[in-house]
Amino acid sequence: MRYDLTDLQLFVNVIDVGTISGGAKATFLTPASASERIKGLEDALGGPLMVRGKKGVSLTDAGTAVLRHARAILQQMQQMEGELQDFGGGAQARVRILCNTSAVSEHLPRLVASFLGNHRAISIDLEERSSQEIADAIRDGICDLGVLSDAADTAGLECHPFRPDPLVLVVPEGHALSGRRTLSLAELSETEFVALGEDSALQQLVTRQIKRSGRRFTYRVRVRSLENVCAVVGQGIGVGIVPAAVARRARRSAGIRAVRLLDAWAQRSLMVCTRRREELPAHVEKMLAFLLRQKAGVIAAPSS
């Protein structure tokens, strides 16, 4: 059998992305080279590993088995590279972190910068996803760590408390609701919202809850950041839903008031989740330990 680690990484990337062209790009190969490598891998292993279709690729039974072993092999290589950092050598180690909107915009940037300043042989990939997507990605071995809401299904993962992260309604100063301390989403009616883009994980959560409330809402404008939500709300354009930490920071500069939401879905906390800690490469363990020093303690997730 003739195949190498690049073939295995390509195969994993193709399945993760869903297309050969996308997997090729993620592996820094041309589509033609990627197709040739996939064919060579299939020839070496004695049969087709995936089915090509108009909407992408899907795994055969053999492909499912190969994917499991490929992830394990690549993880072992990552562990070796990470442990070599402790001896002052080895390749650049990379930590893949998926996080929800609040974590990526409010909590992680300063912490990541601090960590990287003290660990120059480690780099970090930071990407926004919805909390449930993050939990699933950790189980599938797509990322090393996840920072996500405690509302997600984290069965089978090791989870640690990180930050309280409740959501609040922000309104302009002088708004009819600015004197309220608390309210529920169902109390709002015919309200115009300032929202994040449709691709935002936080906005997807808020949109689902608005639909479930049975009330009619209008998105007056969509913006690209939580800070911009607060700034536009402060101009009297509408109301918005943002993490309480963002509202506190923007209160004076944006001219807004925060009203605590009573809905259960808004009473959330952030967790740092991973697979079994003893299986983590040394460089991922360093990142995890750094984050946990910011908030000690462990929550045991229920078994699946």
MOURPE-V553663 format. One line per field, one symbol per residue. ss: DSSP state (a for helix, b for strand, c for the rest). A space follows every 10 residues. Layout:
ss: ???
This chain:
ss: ccccaaaaaa aaaaaaacca aaaaaacccc aaaaaaaaaa aaaaaccccb bbbccbbbbc aaaaaaaaaa aaaaaaaaaa aaaaaaaccc ccbbbbbbbc aaaaaaaaaa aaaaaaaacc cbbbbbbbcc aaaaaaaaac ccccbbbbbc cccccccbbb bbbbccbbbb bbcccccccc cbbcaaaccc bbbbbbcccc aaaaaaaaaa aaacccbbbb bbbccaaaaa aaaaccccbb bbbaaaaaaa aaaacbbbbb bccaaaccbb bbbbccaaac caaaaaaaaa aaaaccccbb cccc
